[in-house]
Amino acid sequence: MTDGFIGFEAEVVGAIAARESRATRVHTIGVGSAVNRSLTSAAARAGGGSEHIVGLGEDAEPAARRIVAATAAPLVVDLEVSGSAFVAHAGLPDLFAGQPALVPLALRAAGGDLVIRGRSAAGPWQRELSVAALPSGAGRAEVVALYGRERVEGLEVRAASGENVDVEIERLGLDFRIATRLTSWVAVSETPSVDPQSPLRRERMPHALPHGVSAEALGLRASGGGRASMAAMGAVSASAAPMLMRARASRVLASPAPAPRQSAAPSPRPPSPPGFLGRVMKAFGGVPADGGSAGSSIGSTSQPTLRGHVVHRDSARLVIEIEIDDTLRWELPNSIVMEWTDGSTSPLTLDAAHTTRASTLHAGERARLTLDMRALDEQAAAPRQPRALRLTLGTREVRVQL
């Protein structure tokens, strides 16, 4: 019985599959609003048992009846399938009282007979079925996919026991066109839908936690001090707090260096903005380090510093995304100088066709800068790591910290 909040599912399933006594069954009961089915389902399959899920606040009596029926005694065990229509199966479970068994089979298109045998408390058990012919391709696609998925689930149990079945799992994923641990399906459009010269925007989308699960229990938020900080923010949600922190950090990065003070007298602290923004800034330590409004550095006379991220690098090109933390008139750079971590510098050439076109960019957007690396000596450039860029945008100089 588990909520499944563990990180070693394969080891658990492997231990169950490797148990010595096949006369015993392992049943699983998942409890909660977000049960880890990759654990409970696979463990029940490996243990020859049944899986039961009970949600928070759900009546447990129906699940209890199924568990009692499954653990008291299976009705039929050691199932076998044969007959003229039979080709293969995707796993044969025991038959439990009150729990119909779903058994996907691969059958011959010409049809024929199916013979299902097993062992019950009263002795041998057998049923016979007649299967009608079905033209190739006329079957239901969901049944075909079910057979493929069940075959993969059975192989995953064998993989947890140490067998190397990756080649077979990959083949099944491709043959049945299903997603597996080794195969994924991606829709590809022949028509480009992203303009490489348009500005970008990246957003961090908060995920809701399952009902009854706390952020503190998962280590996503500190208990105690962290909770008090969130309470001070009033309307600010926990999921928004990290994004607000990062936004404030980027504004501080972009602000000019403070001038040296002429006297020891304390400077008056600028008032925090009113309303929601004021509460947020107060919760995270007050106004930005430059004492002005957020992002005022872009319009200042000193050289602004922006934050950049290397998103792609190879021998032909280097792609950098530059964060914009205030309104900025973006122009194609007249000159570009790379500062490397070893202290050296290199002039670079712009790939204008894949760089954000000249336009007015706003806070939260990103400018893409694509640089041609082919002119650099590959031997010299390979071990060096980029540290910063010096850009000339029209008559202004901008530094991009990487």
Secondary structure, 3 states (H helix, E strand, C coil): CECCCCCCHHHHHHHHHCCCCCCCCEEEEEECCCCCHHHHHHHHHHCEEEEEEECCCCCCHHHHHHHHHHHHCCCEEEEEEECCCEEEECCCCCEECCECCCCCEEECCCCEEEEEEEEECCEEEEEEEEECCCCCCCCCHHHHHHHHHHHHHHHHHHHHCCCCCHHHHHHHHHHHCCCCCCCCCCCCCCCCCCCCCCCEECCCCCCCCCCCCCCCCCCCCCCCHHHHHHHHCCCCCCCCHHHHHHHHHHHHHHCCCCCCCCCCCCCCCCCCCCHHHHHHHHHCCCCCCCCCCCCHHHHCCCCCEEEEEEEEECCCEEEEEEECCCCEEECCCCEEEEEECCCCEEECEECHHHCCCCEEECCCEEEEEEEECCCCCHHHHCCCCEEEEEEEECCEEEEEEC
